[in-house]
Amino acid sequence: ALVVPDCSFDGCSSCGVCGPELGHNVVVPPPPIPPQAPQRAPASDRVHRLRFGFSKTGSLALLSHLDVVRMLERALRRSGLPVSFTGGFHPLPRLQLALALPLGVEAEGEWLDLEFVEPIAPAEALERLQVQLPDGFRLLSVAAVPVSGPSLAMEVKAALWRLELQPAPFGTDGLPESAGTPAMASPGHGPDRTAWSQALASLLAADSLVWQDTDKKGRPRQRECRPALESLELLAWQPERVTLRLRATVDEAGRSLRPEQLRHWLSDRLGAPLRLGALCREALQLQSC
């Protein structure tokens, strides 16, 4: 009924568990305690800066923005690239994504900036980093940019979207179940091509597009979104879905139009409930491009 020491290190305690058939007790010396090495902060020199173009498709569309950042940090650690780190108690790689991507949205033309503590060939950096990234995340291009240049977020000027809109059952978009329009076809089919063209023209001709929502504390707010709408075109029309291409400007705070806002305004003009289908941000356009 006593706690005895480990007989591998302190010898036999005659506890009675071991019998003659187990042989003699062998005492081994305890392993040495390694000396404590002082921790060194990672290098934080800003010597070289590379700008990568990348795409995120397939199942990776289900990764959130923070998950993508963590994925890139792990890939950089495995690649062994001489990445520059921030200072402070929690050093992080100096990487920056141009604009956060909504969850579930694919992307074909995004941008990423990385800073290094020493010069490195762009092609070599792309090759070493790409092999550590999962399928669906492809580095499309790389180029050196000035270290002291403006941040990547300040360089974004416009976003190009490709989105699908599909007719939804009445009553699912805030419209009464008796609402309708002569352009509505049989159930499961939406407005015809002429109605869509008129709705797009009406949206582009509008002098004001006010979006009303609430802030994080639930206080009502509104924002004028018409200056952000540059162009909107109908790419394909089918009775069960339409495909649109939207070009919207991005301001210095990273604010722009969202596909959900476009769906709401078009639903009002068509008099028919709509739901979002497949979404893809085709490109983020930079000031220097």
C-alpha positions in Angstrom: 0.0 0.0 0.0 2.9 2.3 -0.6 4.1 4.3 -3.6 7.6 3.0 -4.4 10.1 4.6 -6.8 10.7 3.3 -10.4 12.9 0.3 -10.0 14.5 1.1 -13.4 16.3 4.0 -11.8 16.2 3.5 -8.0 16.7 -0.2 -7.7 14.4 -3.0 -6.4 12.0 -2.0 -3.6 10.9 -5.7 -2.9 7.3 -4.8 -3.8 6.5 -8.4 -4.7 5.3 -7.8 -8.2 8.4 -9.1 -9.9 9.2 -12.8 -9.6 12.2 -14.9 -10.3 11.0 -15.6 -13.8 11.5 -11.9 -14.7 15.2 -12.1 -14.0 17.3 -9.6 -12.1 16.4 -6.0 -11.9 18.6 -3.8 -14.1 19.2 -0.2 -13.0 19.9 2.3 -15.7 21.1 5.9 -15.1 18.5 8.6 -15.7 18.9 10.6 -18.9 20.8 13.8 -18.6 18.8 17.1 -18.5 19.8 19.2 -21.5 21.0 22.7 -20.7 18.5 25.5 -21.2 19.3 27.4 -24.4 18.3 31.0 -24.6 15.6 31.7 -27.0 16.4 33.9 -30.0 13.9 36.1 -31.7 13.5 35.2 -35.4 15.1 37.6 -37.9 13.0 40.7 -38.6 15.1 42.4 -41.2 13.1 43.6 -44.2 15.4 43.2 -47.2 13.4 41.6 -50.0 9.7 41.6 -50.9 7.9 39.3 -53.3 4.3 39.6 -54.6 2.6 36.3 -55.5 -0.6 35.8 -57.5 -2.6 32.8 -56.5 -5.9 31.0 -57.0 -7.9 29.1 -54.4 -10.4 26.7 -55.9 -12.2 23.4 -55.2 -12.7 22.3 -51.6 -10.2 25.0 -50.4 -13.1 27.5 -50.9 -14.4 26.2 -47.6 -11.3 27.6 -45.8 -11.8 30.8 -43.9 -9.5 33.7 -44.1 -7.8 32.9 -40.8 -7.4 29.2 -41.9 -5.7 30.3 -45.1 -3.2 32.5 -43.1 -2.4 29.5 -40.7 -2.0 27.2 -43.7 0.5 29.7 -45.3 2.4 30.0 -42.1 2.9 26.2 -41.8 3.9 26.0 -45.5 6.5 28.7 -45.0 7.9 26.9 -42.0 8.2 23.7 -43.9 9.7 25.4 -47.0 12.7 26.8 -45.1 12.5 30.2 -46.8 14.2 33.1 -45.1 11.0 34.8 -44.2 11.1 38.0 -42.2 9.1 38.0 -38.9 7.4 40.7 -36.9 8.7 41.7 -33.4 7.0 41.4 -30.0 6.0 38.5 -27.9 4.3 36.6 -30.8 6.4 36.9 -33.9 4.5 36.2 -37.1 5.7 36.0 -40.7 5.5 39.2 -42.6 2.8 38.1 -45.0 -0.2 40.0 -46.3 -3.3 39.0 -48.3 -4.7 41.7 -50.5 -8.4 41.3 -49.4 -10.1 38.7 -47.3 -12.2 36.2 -49.3 -15.7 35.3 -48.0 -16.1 31.7 -46.9 -17.3 29.3 -49.7 -16.1 31.6 -52.5 -13.5 30.5 -55.1 -10.8 32.8 -56.3 -8.8 32.9 -59.5 -6.7 36.1 -59.2 -5.7 36.9 -55.6 -2.5 38.5 -54.3 -0.1 37.8 -51.5 3.0 39.7 -50.3 5.9 38.1 -48.5 9.0 39.8 -47.0 12.4 38.1 -46.6 15.5 38.8 -44.6 17.8 38.2 -47.6 17.4 38.4 -51.4 16.0 35.3 -53.0 15.2 34.4 -56.6 11.4 34.8 -57.3 11.3 31.5 -59.2 13.0 29.6 -56.5 10.7 31.0 -53.8 7.6 30.1 -55.8 8.9 26.5 -56.4 9.9 25.9 -52.8 6.6 27.3 -51.4 4.3 25.6 -54.0 5.4 22.0 -53.1 4.3 22.7 -49.5 0.8 23.9 -50.4 -2.3 21.6 -50.9 -4.0 20.9 -54.1 -6.4 23.8 -55.0 -4.0 26.5 -53.9 -1.9 27.4 -56.9 0.8 30.1 -57.1 0.3 31.7 -60.5 3.0 34.4 -60.6 5.7 36.1 -58.6 7.5 39.4 -58.9 9.7 41.5 -56.7 8.3 44.8 -55.4 10.0 47.6 -53.4 10.1 46.8 -49.7 9.3 50.4 -48.8 6.4 50.6 -51.3 2.7 50.9 -50.3 1.0 48.0 -48.6 -0.8 45.4 -50.7 -4.2 46.5 -49.2 -3.6 50.0 -50.4 -2.9 48.8 -53.9 -6.3 47.1 -54.5 -8.6 49.2 -56.6 -11.3 46.9 -58.0 -12.7 43.4 -57.7 -14.1 41.3 -60.6 -16.8 38.8 -59.6 -18.6 36.0 -61.5 -21.8 35.0 -59.8 -24.8 32.8 -60.4 -28.4 33.8 -59.4 -31.2 31.3 -59.2 -34.9 31.7 -58.7 -36.1 30.9 -55.2 -39.6 29.9 -53.9 -41.8 32.9 -53.1 -41.7 34.0 -49.5 -37.9 33.2 -49.1 -36.6 36.7 -49.9 -38.9 38.9 -48.0 -41.5 39.0 -50.8 -45.1 38.0 -50.1 -46.1 34.7 -51.5 -48.6 36.5 -53.8 -45.9 38.6 -55.3 -44.9 37.9 -58.8 -44.2 39.4 -62.2 -45.5 38.6 -65.7 -41.9 37.6 -66.6 -42.1 34.7 -64.1 -42.3 31.3 -65.8 -43.4 28.0 -64.4 -42.2 27.0 -60.9 -38.4 26.6 -60.8 -37.9 29.1 -63.7 -37.1 32.7 -63.3 -37.6 35.9 -65.3 -36.8 35.8 -69.0 -33.7 37.3 -70.6 -35.5 40.6 -71.4 -36.5 41.1 -67.8 -33.0 40.4 -66.7 -31.6 42.9 -69.2 -34.0 45.6 -68.0 -33.2 44.9 -64.4 -29.5 45.3 -65.0 -30.0 48.5 -67.0 -32.2 49.9 -64.2 -29.5 49.0 -61.6 -26.7 50.7 -63.6 -28.9 53.8 -64.2 -29.7 54.3 -60.5 -28.4 57.4 -58.9 -28.4 55.9 -55.5 -28.0 52.4 -54.0 -28.3 52.6 -50.2 -27.5 49.5 -48.2 -29.0 49.4 -44.7 -27.8 47.0 -42.0 -26.6 47.0 -38.4 -23.2 47.3 -36.8 -21.7 44.8 -34.3 -23.7 46.4 -31.5 -27.0 46.2 -33.4 -27.2 49.9 -34.2 -28.8 50.7 -37.6 -26.5 52.2 -40.3 -26.6 52.8 -44.0 -24.0 53.3 -46.7 -24.2 54.7 -50.2 -22.9 51.9 -52.5 -23.6 53.4 -56.0 -20.0 54.8 -56.5 -18.6 51.2 -56.1 -20.7 49.8 -58.9 -18.6 50.1 -62.1 -20.1 47.6 -64.5 -22.5 44.7 -64.6 -23.1 42.4 -67.5 -25.1 39.3 -68.3 -22.8 36.4 -69.3 -25.3 33.6 -69.7 -29.0 33.1 -69.2 -30.9 29.9 -68.6 -34.5 29.6 -67.2 -33.1 28.1 -64.0 -30.1 30.4 -63.5 -28.2 33.4 -64.8 -24.5 34.2 -64.7 -23.4 37.7 -64.1 -20.0 39.5 -64.1 -19.6 42.4 -61.6 -16.8 44.9 -61.5 -16.8 46.9 -58.3 -14.2 49.4 -56.9 -12.5 48.8 -53.5 -11.9 51.8 -51.3 -8.9 52.4 -49.0 -10.8 50.7 -46.1 -11.3 47.6 -48.2 -15.0 48.1 -48.6 -16.7 47.2 -51.8 -19.9 45.6 -53.1 -20.9 42.2 -52.1 -22.8 39.6 -54.2 -25.5 39.5 -51.5 -26.2 43.2 -52.0 -26.5 42.7 -55.7 -28.9 39.8 -55.2 -31.1 42.0 -53.0 -31.3 44.9 -55.4 -32.0 42.7 -58.5 -34.7 40.8 -56.6 -36.5 44.1 -55.9 -36.3 45.1 -59.5 -37.5 41.8 -60.9 -40.2 41.3 -58.3 -39.0 37.8 -57.9 -37.0 36.1 -55.0 -33.5 35.1 -55.9 -30.8 33.0 -54.2 -27.0 33.0 -54.8 -25.4 30.1 -56.6 -21.8 29.6 -57.4 -19.5 32.5 -56.5 -16.0 33.2 -57.8 -13.8 36.3 -57.5 -12.1 36.3 -60.8 -9.5 38.9 -60.1 -8.4 41.6 -57.7 -7.0 44.5 -59.8 -4.1 46.5 -58.3 -3.0 50.1 -58.9 0.3 49.0 -60.3 -1.2 46.4 -62.7 
